[in-house]
Amino acid sequence: MRLACLYSGGKDSTYSAYLVEQQGHRVCTLVNIVPSDPYSWVFHTLNLDAIPQMAQAMGKRLVSVPSDGTEDGDLSALRKGLEGLNVEGVVVGAIASDYQWDRINGVCESLGLRLFAPMWRKDQLTLLNDMVDAGVKAIIVGVFAEGLDEKWLGRTIDHQCIEDLVKVSKKHGINVSGEGGEYETMALDSPLHAQPIKVERTEKVVERDSARLLVKKCSLDYV
């Protein structure tokens, strides 16, 4: 089937796109919602300026739609982004968020599109290890929970990082995959990438209860 993928640039949407292509489907379009409010109700907002280069790295068509960041605005933008696409279904990276699932599924049903969520209700620790083993390379670009501080920013999610996330999870009760918004990631490479993303310049923004890594410049690594 021809599919679109809701793409935030993070590990989950990247791995979900890879999984459905492994199942024989074709992800031909990435759909990125760009909220003006950094605290969007539905979609991630970190480092969205890099999404065009990420789509280029994967050889995928990109459709970007602006939103005001409210729940109604995000869902309206999603509908606008999906309308008219020559696809039969939509891929999402949701794992356990009923809130996200219900709202995105409602939009898909109204458009006659099938929803694909290959990671839905899967064990989060298993998913993390599987995506690392599959070749997904992602870095942490935002931390928003107790037990995670600015020292985590820029860290590659590998097996050692996963072990450390498990320790934080046991102590502070976070979701190891960040499904509860505890942290956000940026995918730099995967089996879908023809070229990896090279981060050239960043800026840290540290606040009382959170820290973010803003990617100010990145490029495709042709080496």
NUVEXDREN-234790 format. One record per residue (C-alpha): residue number from 1; residue in three letters; x, y, z. Coordinates in Angstrom, 3 decimals. Layout:
BEGIN
  num  residu         X         Y         Z
  NUM     ALA         X         Y         Z
...
This chain:
BEGIN
  num  residu         X         Y         Z
    1     MET     0.000     0.000     0.000
    2     ARG     1.020     3.611    -0.578
    3     LEU     1.295     5.327     2.791
    4     ALA     1.979     8.712     4.320
    5     CYS     3.889     8.944     7.599
    6     LEU     3.248    11.566    10.264
    7     TYR     6.828    12.664    10.725
    8     SER     8.281    14.644    13.623
    9     GLY    11.916    13.841    12.901
   10     GLY    12.238    11.647    15.989
   11     LYS    13.173     8.006    16.509
   12     ASP     9.609     6.688    16.755
   13     SER     8.257     8.065    13.483
   14     THR    11.469     7.061    11.718
   15     TYR    11.368     3.504    13.041
   16     SER     7.647     3.156    12.298
   17     ALA     8.226     4.171     8.675
   18     TYR    10.986     1.581     8.454
   19     LEU     8.797    -1.154     9.966
   20     VAL     5.918    -0.687     7.529
   21     GLU     8.322    -0.674     4.584
   22     GLN     9.746    -3.937     5.917
   23     GLN     6.185    -5.265     5.760
   24     GLY     6.067    -4.487     2.041
   25     HIS     4.328    -1.106     2.063
   26     ARG     5.724     2.085     0.560
   27     VAL     6.001     5.295     2.535
   28     CYS     5.922     7.859    -0.251
   29     THR     5.135    11.036     1.713
   30     LEU     6.164    12.477     5.065
   31     VAL     3.587    14.787     6.645
   32     ASN     4.916    17.258     9.192
   33     ILE     2.672    19.536    11.228
   34     VAL     4.422    22.767    12.266
   35     PRO     2.755    24.280    15.349
   36     SER     3.497    27.911    16.162
   37     ASP     3.022    27.098    19.848
   38     PRO     6.024    25.124    21.209
   39     TYR     3.623    23.372    23.610
   40     SER     1.468    21.807    20.912
   41     TRP    -1.320    19.547    22.143
   42     VAL    -0.636    16.769    19.667
   43     PHE     2.672    17.114    17.811
   44     HIS     6.359    17.552    18.627
   45     THR     7.898    20.928    17.891
   46     LEU    11.660    20.638    18.411
   47     ASN    13.998    21.228    15.444
   48     LEU    11.301    21.191    12.788
   49     ASP    13.480    23.439    10.609
   50     ALA    15.613    20.358     9.940
   51     ILE    12.722    18.258     8.619
   52     PRO    13.230    19.202     4.925
   53     GLN    16.820    17.946     5.044
   54     MET    15.687    14.810     6.864
   55     ALA    13.127    14.100     4.157
   56     GLN    15.792    14.692     1.520
   57     ALA    18.105    12.259     3.295
   58     MET    15.407     9.581     3.012
   59     GLY    14.339    10.491    -0.510
   60     LYS    10.770    11.154     0.618
   61     ARG     8.326    13.813    -0.488
   62     LEU     7.534    16.231     2.343
   63     VAL     4.252    17.980     3.063
   64     SER     4.468    20.593     5.843
   65     VAL     1.381    22.287     7.245
   66     PRO     1.390    25.158     9.769
   67     SER    -0.796    25.037    12.890
   68     ASP    -1.515    27.369    15.795
   69     GLY    -0.617    24.567    18.213
   70     THR    -4.068    24.176    19.756
   71     GLU    -5.749    20.776    19.663
   72     ASP    -8.313    21.902    17.076
   73     GLY    -5.629    23.684    15.075
   74     ASP    -3.317    20.669    15.057
   75     LEU    -6.048    18.298    13.937
   76     SER    -7.261    20.732    11.288
   77     ALA    -3.695    21.007     9.978
   78     LEU    -3.416    17.215     9.948
   79     ARG    -6.597    16.923     7.897
   80     LYS    -5.319    19.552     5.460
   81     GLY    -1.994    17.741     5.125
   82     LEU    -3.607    14.384     4.391
   83     GLU    -6.384    15.547     2.085
   84     GLY    -5.661    14.945    -1.556
   85     LEU    -2.629    12.725    -1.024
   86     ASN    -2.460     9.672    -3.251
   87     VAL    -2.198     7.277    -0.308
   88     GLU    -4.280     4.544     1.263
   89     GLY    -3.119     4.839     4.853
   90     VAL    -1.174     6.785     7.451
   91     VAL     1.730     5.636     9.641
   92     VAL     2.180     6.938    13.186
   93     GLY     4.874     6.328    15.782
   94     ALA     2.441     6.085    18.693
   95     ILE     3.224     3.497    21.351
   96     ALA     0.849     4.019    24.249
   97     SER    -0.829     7.439    23.980
   98     ASP    -4.579     6.898    23.762
   99     TYR    -4.991    10.667    23.439
  100     GLN    -2.869    10.796    20.284
  101     TRP    -4.311     7.577    18.882
  102     ASP    -7.948     8.614    19.276
  103     ARG    -7.537    12.003    17.648
  104     ILE    -5.364    10.927    14.737
  105     ASN    -7.504     7.856    14.101
  106     GLY   -10.607    10.062    14.006
  107     VAL    -9.078    12.234    11.281
  108     CYS    -7.981     9.170     9.293
  109     GLU   -11.413     7.546     9.519
  110     SER   -13.104    10.713     8.276
  111     LEU   -10.809    10.688     5.231
  112     GLY   -11.204     6.966     4.551
  113     LEU    -7.574     6.225     5.400
  114     ARG    -6.267     3.219     7.287
  115     LEU    -4.117     3.921    10.335
  116     PHE    -0.861     1.974    10.760
  117     ALA     0.774     1.998    14.196
  118     PRO     3.411    -0.771    14.079
  119     MET     4.701     0.006    17.587
  120     TRP     1.308     0.296    19.289
  121     ARG     1.194    -1.376    22.722
  122     LYS     4.584    -3.020    22.214
  123     ASP     7.029    -3.319    25.113
  124     GLN     8.928    -0.039    25.200
  125     LEU    12.274    -1.467    26.255
  126     THR    12.126    -4.098    23.518
  127     LEU    11.280    -1.414    20.958
  128     LEU    14.230     0.729    21.965
  129     ASN    16.690    -2.125    21.673
  130     ASP    15.156    -3.290    18.393
  131     MET    15.406     0.126    16.774
  132     VAL    19.046     0.459    17.791
  133     ASP    19.748    -3.011    16.399
  134     ALA    17.934    -2.058    13.181
  135     GLY    20.297     0.852    12.629
  136     VAL    18.236     3.820    13.760
  137     LYS    20.598     6.469    15.119
  138     ALA    18.938     9.200    17.144
  139     ILE    20.094    11.781    19.658
  140     ILE    18.237    13.251    22.614
  141     VAL    17.279    16.875    21.938
  142     GLY    14.888    17.595    24.781
  143     VAL    14.434    16.485    28.395
  144     PHE    11.313    17.276    30.390
  145     ALA    11.196    14.948    33.390
  146     GLU    12.775    14.410    36.785
  147     GLY    15.974    12.397    36.488
  148     LEU    16.840    13.813    33.066
  149     ASP    18.934    16.980    32.848
  150     GLU    20.978    18.906    30.279
  151     LYS    23.764    16.301    30.419
  152     TRP    21.503    14.009    28.387
  153     LEU    21.278    16.477    25.496
  154     GLY    23.043    15.286    22.357
  155     ARG    23.443    11.771    23.692
  156     THR    23.052     9.003    21.108
  157     ILE    20.463     6.401    21.978
  158     ASP    22.516     3.220    22.025
  159     HIS    22.393     0.177    24.281
  160     GLN    24.332     1.909    27.065
  161     CYS    22.002     4.879    26.910
  162     ILE    19.032     2.521    27.104
  163     GLU    20.465     0.883    30.217
  164     ASP    20.809     4.319    31.799
  165     LEU    17.239     5.231    30.827
  166     VAL    16.051     2.048    32.535
  167     LYS    17.802     3.151    35.735
  168     VAL    16.068     6.546    35.564
  169     SER    12.769     4.812    34.873
  170     LYS    13.094     2.597    37.941
  171     LYS    13.949     5.561    40.146
  172     HIS    11.598     8.215    38.780
  173     GLY     8.924     6.267    36.906
  174     ILE     9.496     7.674    33.428
  175     ASN     8.610     5.845    30.226
  176     VAL    11.900     4.497    28.884
  177     SER    10.842     5.371    25.325
  178     GLY     9.823     8.919    26.221
  179     GLU     6.229     8.164    25.260
  180     GLY     4.975    10.328    28.104
  181     GLY     6.877    13.342    26.799
  182     GLU     9.826    12.774    29.138
  183     TYR    12.321    13.326    26.324
  184     GLU    12.407    14.012    22.598
  185     THR    14.805    12.827    19.935
  186     MET    16.111    13.644    16.489
  187     ALA    16.883    10.829    14.056
  188     LEU    20.181    11.248    12.210
  189     ASP    20.354     7.945    10.354
  190     SER    18.376     4.779     9.673
  191     PRO    18.065     2.060     7.034
  192     LEU    15.763     4.488     5.166
  193     HIS    18.462     7.160     4.916
  194     ALA    20.537     7.414     1.750
  195     GLN    22.757     9.857     3.655
  196     PRO    22.931    10.464     7.403
  197     ILE    22.301    13.867     8.927
  198     LYS    25.362    15.687    10.245
  199     VAL    24.729    18.136    13.092
  200     GLU    27.103    21.082    12.728
  201     ARG    25.942    23.695    15.225
  202     THR    23.684    23.547    18.272
  203     GLU    22.458    25.729    21.101
  204     LYS    21.358    24.585    24.545
  205     VAL    18.360    26.163    26.226
  206     VAL    18.157    25.219    29.896
  207     GLU    15.138    26.112    32.010
  208     ARG    14.083    25.202    35.509
  209     ASP    12.361    21.913    34.655
  210     SER    13.571    21.185    31.142
  211     ALA    16.406    21.497    28.666
  212     ARG    16.447    21.560    24.877
  213     LEU    19.111    21.148    22.223
  214     LEU    18.336    23.424    19.287
  215     VAL    19.974    22.308    16.064
  216     LYS    20.949    25.562    14.389
  217     LYS    22.730    24.003    11.424
  218     CYS    22.815    20.519     9.933
  219     SER    23.656    18.995     6.579
  220     LEU    23.629    15.739     4.674
  221     ASP    26.777    13.706     5.212
  222     TYR    27.836    12.403     1.786
  223     VAL    31.036    10.791     3.060
